[in-house]
Amino acid sequence: MKTVFYTLLLFGMWNSLSAQHLIEYDYELDAYYSNISAFIDLDSEHEITDATSYSEAKIYTDLFLNLLSPNIFLVEASVHPMGIGGLYFRQNHEAMYDKSKIEEFNLVKAVTAGFEEPYSLSFFVGNMMVFKNKANDYIGKNRAYMGLLVSIGDYSIKDNLAHWDRWVNFEFKLKGTREKDNRDLDWSFRVGSSVHENKEYTNTLYVGARRSSVDYQKSVWSFLYNSAFSSMLSVSADTFELTEAEIMLEKKWPLSWSKKMSFGLGLGYLYNSGVKYRGSLSEEGIDNHQLMLRPNFKW
């Protein structure tokens, strides 16, 4: 009865906040990272800053200077469709999975590498700005925020197989998206720690960065305006030995028959030193060098 009572109480409080426009919802559909988010306003007395006219440097500076005055709490539930697809394919089509390997190159692993959890639940607290659209009041993904992020899950993926592993990531993160009529820009910088309950996974410290640009007016072959770059480096939290290093370059092609759609193809390299796994996971074998292919649509 207590559980039911607290659930109803929480549901009632959530509806009350929504009615007062203190909660905004957003979602994102992506082949690799799809999510639904709820932004809870922590400072209803002050309007969230409109940074439409700000330079990128001023955005970073103002977010940092206001870190001790958080104005937003974010709850996000995400799924990783390609990661889940890799799990399904290997579990249900083992023979075809084996045939997708050419010498040391496995096509399924190549298109799913880099996403090692099937899903996650995240909580963020920090400072946020918005980029308002002059045509309407809809904000959508037009936000920039900086603060502390905690993500949790109960499974990790290795070689397209899921292993029980209650894990938690702690991050300091800067993230932003600006969607203009003719150009979309995304950026993300993070530093954090990953802690695993499954002792066959090594606890790590990591740093990562990503930047993506799509310009619908520039040439579709422009690499400067239509591309993405991401990188990640992690070390063991105990010994500071290198566990993983990743780099990805992606070319994007705006689609001529759509104003806001593009196709991207990423080519990357993932190095695994072998320190990341212990016990039976280590004995299963480790691919130290992994080619990554990442086809994706953005809309």
Backbone as CSV, one residue per row, in Angstrom:
resi,resn,N_x,N_y,N_z,CA_x,CA_y,CA_z,C_x,C_y,C_z
1,MET,0.816,-1.198,0.000,0.000,0.000,0.000,0.859,1.262,0.000
2,LYS,1.985,1.219,0.745,2.865,2.388,0.775,3.411,2.685,-0.609
3,THR,3.783,1.617,-1.332,4.324,1.807,-2.681,3.296,2.469,-3.585
4,VAL,2.044,2.014,-3.503,0.973,2.602,-4.311,0.764,4.059,-3.933
5,PHE,0.778,4.329,-2.621,0.566,5.701,-2.150,1.647,6.638,-2.674
6,TYR,2.917,6.222,-2.533,4.009,7.083,-2.976,4.010,7.248,-4.500
7,THR,3.616,6.195,-5.211,3.530,6.290,-6.668,2.472,7.303,-7.083
8,LEU,1.292,7.234,-6.430,0.217,8.180,-6.735,0.614,9.595,-6.352
9,LEU,1.322,9.731,-5.223,1.774,11.053,-4.781,2.748,11.649,-5.782
10,LEU,3.707,10.827,-6.235,4.689,11.289,-7.214,4.002,11.650,-8.520
11,PHE,3.052,10.832,-8.945,2.322,11.098,-10.186,1.540,12.407,-10.080
12,GLY,0.930,12.639,-8.915,0.180,13.871,-8.717,1.073,15.095,-8.733
13,MET,2.245,15.001,-8.085,3.189,16.114,-8.082,3.685,16.394,-9.487
14,TRP,3.946,15.342,-10.249,4.437,15.491,-11.630,3.386,16.188,-12.497
15,ASN,2.122,15.783,-12.344,1.054,16.424,-13.116,0.879,17.880,-12.723
16,SER,1.067,18.161,-11.424,0.947,19.538,-10.948,2.029,20.416,-11.550
17,LEU,3.255,19.907,-11.590,4.357,20.663,-12.186,4.119,20.870,-13.676
18,SER,3.617,19.850,-14.343,3.336,19.971,-15.777,2.278,21.037,-16.021
19,ALA,1.254,21.067,-15.163,0.178,22.043,-15.332,0.691,23.468,-15.152
20,GLN,1.712,23.627,-14.320,2.294,24.947,-14.081,3.375,25.290,-15.108
21,HIS,3.520,24.456,-16.122,4.500,24.660,-17.184,5.939,24.660,-16.652
22,LEU,6.163,23.911,-15.559,7.506,23.795,-15.004,8.243,22.590,-15.586
23,ILE,7.551,21.799,-16.383,8.167,20.641,-17.029,7.969,20.753,-18.538
24,GLU,9.058,20.585,-19.281,8.999,20.515,-20.738,9.468,19.139,-21.174
25,TYR,8.856,18.631,-22.231,9.210,17.310,-22.730,9.841,17.429,-24.117
26,ASP,10.736,16.500,-24.407,11.346,16.460,-25.729,11.719,15.013,-26.032
27,TYR,11.942,14.727,-27.297,12.355,13.383,-27.678,13.299,13.476,-28.867
28,GLU,14.033,12.405,-29.091,14.960,12.324,-30.212,14.945,10.916,-30.757
29,LEU,14.810,10.780,-32.067,14.831,9.479,-32.724,16.119,9.356,-33.518
30,ASP,16.872,8.333,-33.233,18.172,8.144,-33.864,18.474,6.653,-33.890
31,ALA,19.160,6.207,-34.917,19.472,4.781,-35.037,20.379,4.291,-33.914
32,TYR,21.161,5.198,-33.349,22.113,4.786,-32.315,21.715,5.251,-30.918
33,TYR,21.038,6.391,-30.805,20.704,6.924,-29.486,19.358,7.637,-29.569
34,SER,18.291,6.955,-29.166,16.960,7.539,-29.130,16.554,7.761,-27.675
35,ASN,15.848,8.860,-27.416,15.535,9.163,-26.026,14.290,10.006,-25.901
36,ILE,13.743,10.021,-24.684,12.674,10.926,-24.301,13.115,11.612,-23.018
37,SER,12.903,12.945,-22.956,13.449,13.729,-21.855,12.378,14.600,-21.222
38,ALA,12.563,14.873,-19.925,11.717,15.817,-19.192,12.631,16.840,-18.537
39,PHE,12.430,18.124,-18.870,13.207,19.219,-18.303,12.372,19.873,-17.201
40,ILE,12.860,19.849,-15.966,12.140,20.403,-14.825,12.791,21.722,-14.423
41,ASP,12.021,22.791,-14.456,12.526,24.131,-14.136,12.745,24.251,-12.629
42,LEU,13.997,24.538,-12.223,14.319,24.686,-10.802,14.248,26.131,-10.328
43,ASP,14.100,27.053,-11.253,14.089,28.473,-10.899,12.970,29.158,-11.666
44,SER,11.733,28.931,-11.218,10.571,29.445,-11.936,10.447,30.959,-11.849
45,GLU,11.189,31.586,-10.933,11.103,33.042,-10.787,11.872,33.781,-11.873
46,HIS,12.799,33.105,-12.508,13.607,33.748,-13.540,13.459,32.972,-14.851
47,GLU,13.287,33.709,-15.929,13.167,33.077,-17.236,14.528,32.543,-17.682
48,ILE,14.526,31.381,-18.296,15.766,30.787,-18.793,16.346,31.670,-19.895
49,THR,17.647,31.882,-19.834,18.330,32.799,-20.749,18.168,32.384,-22.199
50,ASP,17.811,33.351,-23.032,17.780,33.142,-24.477,19.157,33.511,-25.031
51,ALA,19.904,32.504,-25.499,21.281,32.715,-25.959,21.374,32.774,-27.481
52,THR,20.278,33.092,-28.142,20.264,33.102,-29.604,21.346,34.003,-30.187
53,SER,21.588,35.156,-29.558,22.562,36.121,-30.078,23.964,35.936,-29.493
54,TYR,24.148,34.913,-28.635,25.440,34.723,-27.971,26.437,34.045,-28.902
55,SER,27.704,34.399,-28.752,28.765,33.648,-29.418,28.954,32.330,-28.670
56,GLU,29.616,31.388,-29.312,29.832,30.095,-28.664,30.674,30.244,-27.405
57,ALA,31.679,31.129,-27.450,32.531,31.354,-26.284,31.725,31.919,-25.119
58,LYS,30.804,32.837,-25.412,29.992,33.426,-24.343,29.032,32.394,-23.749
59,ILE,28.531,31.496,-24.578,27.659,30.436,-24.070,28.405,29.598,-23.045
60,TYR,29.617,29.140,-23.393,30.400,28.320,-22.483,30.715,29.079,-21.204
61,THR,31.116,30.346,-21.345,31.514,31.142,-20.186,30.355,31.359,-19.226
62,ASP,29.203,31.752,-19.755,28.053,32.033,-18.889,27.537,30.772,-18.205
63,LEU,27.537,29.652,-18.919,27.107,28.402,-18.300,28.025,28.026,-17.148
64,PHE,29.325,28.196,-17.347,30.298,27.853,-16.310,30.154,28.765,-15.096
65,LEU,29.974,30.062,-15.330,29.884,31.022,-14.226,28.618,30.836,-13.399
66,ASN,27.611,30.176,-13.977,26.350,29.967,-13.260,26.149,28.536,-12.785
67,LEU,27.233,27.771,-12.735,27.118,26.369,-12.333,26.556,26.203,-10.926
68,LEU,26.889,27.141,-10.033,26.434,27.026,-8.647,25.006,27.511,-8.453
69,SER,24.382,27.927,-9.556,22.971,28.333,-9.502,22.185,27.539,-10.538
70,PRO,22.043,26.232,-10.341,21.375,25.389,-11.349,19.929,25.817,-11.561
71,ASN,19.505,25.775,-12.809,18.130,26.159,-13.127,17.332,25.039,-13.787
72,ILE,17.954,23.865,-13.927,17.255,22.783,-14.622,17.614,21.426,-14.024
73,PHE,16.620,20.560,-13.955,16.817,19.149,-13.614,16.245,18.336,-14.761
74,LEU,17.041,17.441,-15.297,16.662,16.680,-16.486,16.596,15.195,-16.161
75,VAL,15.524,14.565,-16.600,15.385,13.107,-16.517,15.265,12.591,-17.943
76,GLU,16.101,11.623,-18.298,16.107,11.119,-19.675,16.172,9.600,-19.689
77,ALA,15.288,8.995,-20.454,15.315,7.550,-20.692,15.738,7.330,-22.142
78,SER,16.755,6.503,-22.340,17.274,6.319,-23.698,17.399,4.847,-24.035
79,VAL,17.319,4.559,-25.325,17.577,3.218,-25.848,18.557,3.361,-27.003
80,HIS,19.320,2.299,-27.246,20.316,2.300,-28.312,19.898,1.246,-29.338
81,PRO,19.094,1.634,-30.332,18.506,0.664,-31.268,19.522,-0.221,-31.979
82,MET,20.638,0.352,-32.460,21.609,-0.474,-33.173,22.282,-1.470,-32.230
83,GLY,22.547,-1.043,-30.988,23.115,-1.968,-30.011,22.177,-3.120,-29.724
84,ILE,20.881,-2.811,-29.558,19.878,-3.849,-29.328,19.737,-4.733,-30.562
85,GLY,19.826,-4.119,-31.747,19.750,-4.899,-32.986,20.895,-5.891,-33.100
86,GLY,22.093,-5.473,-32.679,23.239,-6.377,-32.697,23.039,-7.556,-31.761
87,LEU,22.466,-7.287,-30.574,22.167,-8.365,-29.632,21.183,-9.358,-30.235
88,TYR,20.114,-8.819,-30.829,19.084,-9.673,-31.412,19.650,-10.513,-32.552
89,PHE,20.448,-9.882,-33.417,20.969,-10.580,-34.586,21.874,-11.741,-34.172
90,ARG,22.765,-11.510,-33.208,23.666,-12.591,-32.810,22.923,-13.705,-32.086
91,GLN,21.953,-13.328,-31.246,21.233,-14.334,-30.481,20.337,-15.207,-31.359
92,ASN,19.750,-14.616,-32.405,18.764,-15.342,-33.207,19.283,-15.798,-34.565
93,HIS,20.446,-15.283,-34.983,20.986,-15.656,-36.292,22.505,-15.862,-36.167
94,GLU,22.865,-16.775,-35.292,24.287,-17.002,-34.998,25.072,-17.384,-36.246
95,ALA,24.482,-18.226,-37.097,25.187,-18.665,-38.301,25.459,-17.479,-39.226
96,MET,24.444,-16.639,-39.436,24.630,-15.463,-40.279,25.616,-14.486,-39.648
97,TYR,25.581,-14.393,-38.314,26.514,-13.525,-37.601,27.948,-13.969,-37.872
98,ASP,28.178,-15.272,-37.815,29.522,-15.804,-38.074,29.935,-15.559,-39.523
99,LYS,28.959,-15.653,-40.459,29.281,-15.446,-41.869,29.570,-13.980,-42.190
100,SER,29.143,-13.071,-41.306,29.396,-11.644,-41.540,30.837,-11.261,-41.213
101,LYS,31.630,-12.237,-40.793,33.031,-11.985,-40.457,33.927,-12.327,-41.641
102,ILE,34.747,-11.372,-42.020,35.741,-11.558,-43.079,37.112,-11.390,-42.449
103,GLU,37.808,-12.517,-42.286,39.067,-12.546,-41.542,38.820,-11.976,-40.145
104,GLU,39.394,-10.815,-39.791,39.204,-10.255,-38.459,38.125,-9.181,-38.426
105,PHE,37.446,-8.963,-39.550,36.454,-7.890,-39.641,35.048,-8.469,-39.591
106,ASN,34.267,-8.085,-38.574,32.883,-8.511,-38.447,31.982,-7.310,-38.696
107,LEU,31.134,-7.399,-39.736,30.325,-6.265,-40.146,29.346,-5.836,-39.053
108,VAL,28.732,-6.795,-38.356,27.760,-6.459,-37.313,28.448,-5.709,-36.169
109,LYS,29.617,-6.195,-35.760,30.355,-5.507,-34.709,30.784,-4.123,-35.169
110,ALA,31.128,-3.988,-36.440,31.602,-2.703,-36.962,30.519,-1.631,-36.879
111,VAL,29.253,-1.996,-37.160,28.188,-0.990,-37.176,27.552,-0.791,-35.805
112,THR,27.911,-1.625,-34.816,27.341,-1.474,-33.469,28.382,-1.088,-32.430
113,ALA,29.659,-1.111,-32.761,30.726,-0.810,-31.798,30.607,0.620,-31.276
114,GLY,30.962,0.796,-30.022,30.943,2.121,-29.417,29.730,2.376,-28.543
115,PHE,28.691,1.557,-28.692,27.498,1.667,-27.845,27.386,0.370,-27.060
116,GLU,27.783,0.430,-25.806,27.969,-0.797,-25.025,26.905,-1.003,-23.957
117,GLU,25.789,-0.279,-24.068,24.644,-0.506,-23.190,23.386,-0.506,-24.059
118,PRO,22.450,-1.395,-23.792,21.217,-1.409,-24.609,20.286,-0.243,-24.287
119,TYR,20.370,0.258,-23.056,19.500,1.361,-22.639,20.081,1.975,-21.373
120,SER,19.538,3.129,-20.975,20.009,3.776,-19.752,18.965,4.762,-19.255
121,LEU,19.101,5.142,-18.004,18.284,6.177,-17.383,19.235,7.211,-16.813
122,SER,19.009,8.492,-17.146,19.955,9.541,-16.771,19.281,10.661,-15.998
123,PHE,20.053,11.281,-15.091,19.598,12.411,-14.295,20.664,13.497,-14.375
124,PHE,20.224,14.706,-14.707,21.154,15.816,-14.894,20.691,17.016,-14.086
125,VAL,21.639,17.706,-13.443,21.333,18.961,-12.773,22.407,19.967,-13.158
126,GLY,21.987,21.157,-13.532,22.959,22.148,-13.954,22.282,23.395,-14.487
127,ASN,23.003,24.135,-15.302,22.509,25.388,-15.855,22.221,25.218,-17.341
128,MET,21.113,25.793,-17.795,20.706,25.632,-19.182,20.341,26.970,-19.802
129,MET,20.640,27.113,-21.105,20.183,28.226,-21.925,19.369,27.653,-23.069
130,VAL,18.579,28.499,-23.716,17.796,28.049,-24.864,18.074,28.962,-26.053
131,PHE,17.777,28.449,-27.238,17.885,29.228,-28.475,16.483,29.308,-29.066
132,LYS,15.858,30.479,-28.937,14.465,30.613,-29.338,14.326,30.760,-30.849
133,ASN,13.257,30.172,-31.342,12.918,30.253,-32.752,11.992,31.450,-32.951
134,LYS,12.373,32.354,-33.828,11.564,33.555,-34.040,10.184,33.225,-34.615
135,ALA,10.095,32.113,-35.311,8.824,31.773,-35.967,7.778,31.265,-34.976
136,ASN,8.213,30.572,-33.906,7.263,30.059,-32.927,7.957,29.899,-31.577
137,ASP,7.206,29.456,-30.587,7.743,29.329,-29.228,8.352,27.965,-28.935
138,TYR,8.324,27.069,-29.910,8.823,25.716,-29.679,10.348,25.709,-29.568
139,ILE,10.857,25.181,-28.457,12.297,25.140,-28.220,12.902,23.849,-28.759
140,GLY,12.253,22.715,-28.461,12.766,21.425,-28.931,14.166,21.148,-28.414
141,LYS,15.060,20.791,-29.327,16.434,20.465,-28.939,17.338,21.695,-28.892
142,ASN,16.787,22.878,-29.119,17.597,24.100,-29.164,17.973,24.557,-27.755
143,ARG,18.931,23.860,-27.182,19.346,24.116,-25.804,20.848,23.903,-25.669
144,ALA,21.415,24.552,-24.653,22.806,24.299,-24.260,22.821,24.182,-22.751
145,TYR,23.517,23.178,-22.230,23.545,23.041,-20.782,24.872,22.451,-20.309
146,MET,25.186,22.767,-19.055,26.422,22.323,-18.424,26.112,21.936,-16.987
147,GLY,26.647,20.785,-16.553,26.403,20.370,-15.185,26.788,18.934,-14.942
148,LEU,26.181,18.348,-13.930,26.504,16.995,-13.495,25.450,16.012,-13.993
149,LEU,25.914,14.905,-14.530,25.046,13.876,-15.108,25.335,12.535,-14.451
150,VAL,24.282,11.840,-14.056,24.394,10.478,-13.528,23.544,9.570,-14.403
151,SER,24.152,8.510,-14.943,23.437,7.548,-15.788,23.545,6.165,-15.173
152,ILE,22.473,5.386,-15.260,22.464,4.044,-14.687,21.887,3.041,-15.676
153,GLY,22.264,1.771,-15.497,21.745,0.681,-16.312,22.081,-0.641,-15.651
154,ASP,21.565,-1.728,-16.212,21.813,-3.029,-15.586,22.372,-4.081,-16.548
155,TYR,22.744,-3.676,-17.760,23.395,-4.598,-18.689,24.475,-3.852,-19.465
156,SER,25.545,-4.580,-19.784,26.590,-4.068,-20.664,26.768,-5.042,-21.818
157,ILE,27.251,-4.531,-22.938,27.394,-5.341,-24.151,28.862,-5.542,-24.487
158,LYS,29.225,-6.781,-24.772,30.553,-7.111,-25.290,30.385,-8.077,-26.449
159,ASP,30.908,-7.729,-27.601,30.829,-8.588,-28.784,29.394,-8.993,-29.111
160,ASN,28.476,-8.035,-29.004,27.056,-8.249,-29.320,26.399,-9.305,-28.432
161,LEU,26.901,-9.427,-27.224,26.285,-10.262,-26.200,26.084,-9.420,-24.950
162,ALA,24.892,-9.533,-24.325,24.582,-8.751,-23.130,25.023,-9.508,-21.879
163,HIS,25.646,-8.791,-20.955,26.086,-9.357,-19.682,25.475,-8.535,-18.549
164,TRP,24.925,-9.247,-17.557,24.353,-8.539,-16.415,25.437,-7.704,-15.766
165,ASP,25.132,-6.431,-15.532,26.137,-5.531,-14.969,25.453,-4.230,-14.560
166,ARG,25.118,-4.130,-13.278,24.565,-2.854,-12.815,25.704,-1.840,-12.768
167,TRP,25.557,-0.774,-13.568,26.633,0.197,-13.707,26.097,1.605,-13.476
168,VAL,26.993,2.523,-13.158,26.626,3.922,-12.999,27.760,4.787,-13.539
169,ASN,27.412,5.790,-14.320,28.376,6.762,-14.843,28.149,8.113,-14.184
170,PHE,29.231,8.730,-13.738,29.193,10.086,-13.201,29.947,10.988,-14.169
171,GLU,29.308,12.061,-14.632,29.935,12.922,-15.639,29.751,14.403,-15.316
172,PHE,30.751,15.170,-15.707,30.595,16.613,-15.844,30.469,16.847,-17.340
173,LYS,29.360,17.476,-17.760,29.050,17.494,-19.191,28.642,18.879,-19.672
174,LEU,29.095,19.193,-20.883,28.663,20.382,-21.621,28.082,19.885,-22.938
175,LYS,26.838,20.276,-23.202,26.166,19.766,-24.401,25.278,20.854,-24.974
176,GLY,25.162,20.888,-26.296,24.303,21.881,-26.909,23.859,21.488,-28.305
177,THR,22.722,22.031,-28.721,22.188,21.845,-30.072,21.558,23.147,-30.530
178,ARG,21.927,23.583,-31.742,21.302,24.756,-32.348,20.770,24.354,-33.720
179,GLU,19.461,24.436,-33.874,18.826,24.100,-35.143,18.301,25.387,-35.780
180,LYS,18.985,25.841,-36.820,18.551,27.020,-37.560,17.841,26.576,-38.839
181,ASP,17.335,27.535,-39.582,16.633,27.201,-40.815,17.537,26.470,-41.796
182,ASN,18.806,26.871,-41.834,19.711,26.327,-42.844,20.875,25.523,-42.283
183,ARG,21.015,25.490,-40.948,22.166,24.795,-40.381,21.841,24.222,-39.013
184,ASP,22.347,23.010,-38.744,22.235,22.371,-37.436,23.634,22.156,-36.875
185,LEU,23.797,22.471,-35.595,25.098,22.314,-34.942,24.897,21.622,-33.605
186,ASP,25.682,20.562,-33.363,25.651,19.842,-32.089,27.062,19.769,-31.526
187,TRP,27.165,19.881,-30.203,28.471,19.699,-29.571,28.296,19.048,-28.201
188,SER,29.303,18.322,-27.778,29.261,17.632,-26.495,30.680,17.403,-25.994
189,PHE,30.919,17.777,-24.738,32.202,17.524,-24.082,31.914,16.915,-22.719
190,ARG,32.651,15.884,-22.344,32.371,15.216,-21.077,33.630,14.637,-20.462
191,VAL,33.639,14.584,-19.142,34.680,13.902,-18.391,33.986,13.181,-17.249
192,GLY,34.341,11.926,-17.024,33.584,11.187,-16.028,34.230,9.899,-15.581
193,SER,33.428,9.126,-14.852,33.873,7.853,-14.298,32.759,6.825,-14.467
194,SER,33.145,5.596,-14.802,32.195,4.507,-14.970,32.478,3.436,-13.920
195,VAL,31.456,3.096,-13.125,31.602,2.129,-12.030,30.694,0.935,-12.312
196,HIS,31.259,-0.279,-12.216,30.531,-1.504,-12.550,30.388,-2.408,-11.336
197,GLU,29.189,-2.971,-11.150,28.998,-3.965,-10.099,29.573,-5.313,-10.527
198,ASN,29.494,-5.626,-11.815,30.104,-6.849,-12.345,31.618,-6.672,-12.335
199,LYS,32.306,-7.421,-11.516,33.742,-7.236,-11.322,34.569,-7.678,-12.527
200,GLU,33.927,-8.273,-13.526,34.662,-8.626,-14.735,34.816,-7.429,-15.675
201,TYR,34.176,-6.307,-15.306,34.389,-5.040,-16.001,35.251,-4.131,-15.128
202,THR,36.202,-3.470,-15.726,37.088,-2.566,-15.003,36.426,-1.196,-14.851
203,ASN,36.490,-0.633,-13.657,36.027,0.735,-13.455,36.982,1.685,-14.166
204,THR,36.444,2.710,-14.819,37.275,3.560,-15.662,37.037,5.046,-15.407
205,LEU,37.991,5.841,-15.852,37.877,7.290,-15.956,37.965,7.624,-17.438
206,TYR,37.189,8.577,-17.900,37.176,8.827,-19.345,36.944,10.303,-19.648
207,VAL,37.308,10.661,-20.876,37.048,11.988,-21.405,36.608,11.818,-22.855
208,GLY,35.637,12.611,-23.293,35.132,12.461,-24.645,34.655,13.783,-25.214
209,ALA,34.624,13.884,-26.534,34.170,15.096,-27.216,33.502,14.722,-28.531
210,ARG,32.510,15.524,-28.917,31.835,15.325,-30.202,31.377,16.678,-30.734
211,ARG,31.484,16.836,-32.040,30.992,18.048,-32.698,30.445,17.655,-34.063
212,SER,29.235,18.160,-34.392,28.574,17.784,-35.625,27.964,19.019,-36.273
213,SER,28.076,19.100,-37.594,27.535,20.243,-38.330,26.870,19.763,-39.610
214,VAL,25.683,20.297,-39.885,24.989,20.056,-41.153,24.511,21.405,-41.677
215,ASP,24.947,21.770,-42.871,24.562,23.038,-43.478,23.813,22.747,-44.771
216,TYR,22.546,23.156,-44.835,21.690,22.801,-45.954,21.843,23.752,-47.142
217,GLN,22.691,24.773,-46.990,22.937,25.698,-48.093,24.289,25.464,-48.753
218,LYS,25.230,24.882,-48.003,26.549,24.632,-48.550,26.526,23.385,-49.442
219,SER,27.609,23.188,-50.161,27.722,22.011,-51.018,27.610,20.741,-50.184
220,VAL,26.898,19.765,-50.724,26.745,18.500,-49.995,28.085,17.809,-49.804
221,TRP,29.100,18.189,-50.594,30.410,17.554,-50.495,31.367,18.351,-49.595
222,SER,30.869,19.442,-49.009,31.703,20.226,-48.109,31.956,19.455,-46.814
223,PHE,33.223,19.127,-46.566,33.534,18.395,-45.345,33.549,19.328,-44.142
224,LEU,33.877,20.596,-44.363,33.946,21.568,-43.264,32.579,21.820,-42.655
225,TYR,31.547,21.966,-43.510,30.217,22.327,-43.023,29.298,21.126,-42.838
226,ASN,29.625,20.000,-43.436,28.756,18.828,-43.360,29.552,17.613,-42.894
227,SER,29.834,17.586,-41.611,30.647,16.507,-41.067,30.472,16.428,-39.559
228,ALA,31.026,15.387,-38.975,31.023,15.226,-37.516,32.330,14.582,-37.098
229,PHE,32.732,14.887,-35.881,33.961,14.334,-35.310,33.689,13.960,-33.858
230,SER,34.170,12.800,-33.445,34.044,12.411,-32.044,35.274,11.629,-31.616
231,SER,35.581,11.711,-30.325,36.731,10.989,-29.783,36.459,10.653,-28.323
232,MET,37.122,9.618,-27.827,36.965,9.197,-26.449,38.237,8.492,-26.001
233,LEU,38.622,8.709,-24.749,39.797,8.060,-24.162,39.443,7.648,-22.748
234,SER,39.732,6.398,-22.373,39.445,5.949,-21.008,40.623,5.184,-20.433
235,VAL,40.767,5.272,-19.121,41.839,4.581,-18.403,41.245,3.871,-17.197
236,SER,41.967,2.891,-16.690,41.530,2.184,-15.493,41.533,3.141,-14.298
237,ALA,40.463,3.083,-13.496,40.379,3.946,-12.319,41.360,3.514,-11.237
238,ASP,41.850,2.272,-11.307,42.776,1.766,-10.295,44.236,1.985,-10.662
239,THR,44.580,1.694,-11.917,45.996,1.716,-12.314,46.326,2.828,-13.299
240,PHE,45.295,3.501,-13.837,45.444,4.545,-14.856,46.044,4.007,-16.160
241,GLU,45.973,2.682,-16.360,46.375,2.104,-17.637,45.306,2.394,-18.685
242,LEU,45.735,2.590,-19.922,44.792,2.835,-21.007,43.886,1.622,-21.191
243,THR,42.579,1.850,-21.221,41.632,0.766,-21.478,41.080,0.835,-22.896
244,GLU,40.697,2.053,-23.327,40.116,2.215,-24.657,40.460,3.578,-25.236
245,ALA,40.492,3.634,-26.552,40.617,4.908,-27.262,39.799,4.802,-28.537
246,GLU,39.047,5.847,-28.834,38.138,5.815,-29.983,38.196,7.136,-30.742
247,ILE,38.147,7.058,-32.053,38.056,8.252,-32.878,37.131,7.954,-34.053
248,MET,36.280,8.932,-34.392,35.299,8.729,-35.450,35.191,10.002,-36.286
249,LEU,35.259,9.843,-37.608,34.998,10.927,-38.554,33.771,10.556,-39.363
250,GLU,32.876,11.513,-39.531,31.621,11.224,-40.231,31.353,12.283,-41.294
251,LYS,31.046,11.835,-42.485,30.635,12.736,-43.565,29.114,12.736,-43.644
252,LYS,28.535,13.943,-43.729,27.089,14.088,-43.806,26.690,14.662,-45.159
253,TRP,25.576,14.158,-45.684,25.048,14.630,-46.951,23.614,15.122,-46.746
254,PRO,23.369,16.455,-46.777,21.991,16.954,-46.726,21.200,16.415,-47.917
255,LEU,19.984,15.974,-47.683,19.167,15.384,-48.739,18.409,16.477,-49.480
256,SER,18.567,16.533,-50.797,18.016,17.618,-51.603,16.490,17.659,-51.569
257,TRP,15.844,16.503,-51.343,14.389,16.457,-51.368,13.762,16.746,-50.007
258,SER,14.614,17.116,-49.019,14.092,17.443,-47.696,14.844,18.638,-47.125
259,LYS,14.136,19.517,-46.422,14.770,20.704,-45.854,15.583,20.390,-44.608
260,LYS,15.226,19.336,-43.857,15.888,19.084,-42.582,16.284,17.626,-42.394
261,MET,16.664,16.942,-43.459,17.117,15.570,-43.339,18.496,15.429,-43.957
262,SER,19.295,14.534,-43.374,20.630,14.283,-43.906,20.997,12.829,-43.647
263,PHE,21.892,12.324,-44.474,22.438,10.984,-44.295,23.906,11.113,-43.930
264,GLY,24.329,10.348,-42.939,25.720,10.393,-42.515,26.346,9.016,-42.537
265,LEU,27.632,8.975,-42.846,28.385,7.724,-42.800,29.685,7.988,-42.068
266,GLY,29.824,7.347,-40.921,31.013,7.526,-40.098,31.984,6.377,-40.269
267,LEU,33.263,6.710,-40.209,34.331,5.721,-40.251,35.228,5.968,-39.053
268,GLY,35.415,4.944,-38.231,36.179,5.144,-37.007,37.044,3.963,-36.639
269,TYR,37.808,4.181,-35.584,38.728,3.154,-35.083,38.601,3.106,-33.566
270,LEU,38.477,1.892,-33.034,38.367,1.670,-31.599,39.492,0.745,-31.156
271,TYR,40.311,1.235,-30.228,41.400,0.420,-29.678,41.019,-0.028,-28.283
272,ASN,41.127,-1.347,-28.025,40.864,-1.924,-26.709,42.149,-2.593,-26.235
273,SER,42.701,-2.098,-25.138,43.998,-2.597,-24.669,43.897,-3.975,-24.013
274,GLY,42.670,-4.383,-23.646,42.493,-5.641,-22.934,42.356,-5.450,-21.437
275,VAL,42.692,-4.262,-20.933,42.597,-3.975,-19.499,41.141,-3.820,-19.069
276,LYS,40.269,-3.542,-20.016,38.867,-3.260,-19.705,38.131,-4.463,-19.118
277,TYR,38.552,-5.695,-19.475,37.843,-6.905,-19.069,38.708,-7.784,-18.179
278,ARG,38.031,-8.550,-17.315,38.699,-9.504,-16.438,37.977,-10.843,-16.513
279,GLY,38.564,-11.855,-15.886,37.901,-13.140,-15.738,37.453,-13.755,-17.037
280,SER,36.220,-14.289,-17.036,35.716,-14.999,-18.208,35.553,-14.072,-19.412
281,LEU,35.256,-12.794,-19.185,35.122,-11.863,-20.302,36.457,-11.677,-21.012
282,SER,37.532,-11.707,-20.255,38.860,-11.603,-20.852,39.233,-12.895,-21.577
283,GLU,38.831,-14.018,-20.994,39.156,-15.313,-21.584,38.397,-15.559,-22.880
284,GLU,37.259,-14.898,-23.069,36.487,-15.063,-24.305,37.229,-14.535,-25.525
285,GLY,38.221,-13.714,-25.269,38.960,-13.109,-26.371,38.600,-11.644,-26.537
286,ILE,39.565,-10.862,-26.941,39.377,-9.426,-27.072,39.928,-8.962,-28.412
287,ASP,39.129,-8.209,-29.138,39.601,-7.583,-30.372,40.267,-6.262,-30.003
288,ASN,41.580,-6.246,-30.071,42.295,-5.017,-29.707,42.044,-3.882,-30.692
289,HIS,41.814,-4.234,-31.948,41.621,-3.224,-32.996,40.273,-3.467,-33.668
290,GLN,39.413,-2.449,-33.628,38.073,-2.591,-34.187,37.759,-1.435,-35.125
291,LEU,37.451,-1.768,-36.378,36.967,-0.772,-37.325,35.504,-0.493,-37.026
292,MET,35.102,0.788,-37.102,33.709,1.154,-36.844,33.103,1.808,-38.088
293,LEU,31.910,1.349,-38.459,31.127,1.964,-39.529,29.816,2.432,-38.910
294,ARG,29.424,3.675,-39.186,28.242,4.205,-38.524,27.331,4.942,-39.522
295,PRO,26.477,4.211,-40.240,25.490,4.869,-41.116,24.329,5.403,-40.274
296,ASN,23.793,6.572,-40.658,22.726,7.141,-39.844,21.966,8.205,-40.631
297,PHE,20.676,8.347,-40.294,19.859,9.409,-40.839,19.557,10.413,-39.727
298,LYS,19.522,11.681,-40.059,19.117,12.720,-39.109,17.937,13.466,-39.690
299,TRP,16.902,13.664,-38.853,15.732,14.432,-39.308,15.167,15.238,-38.154
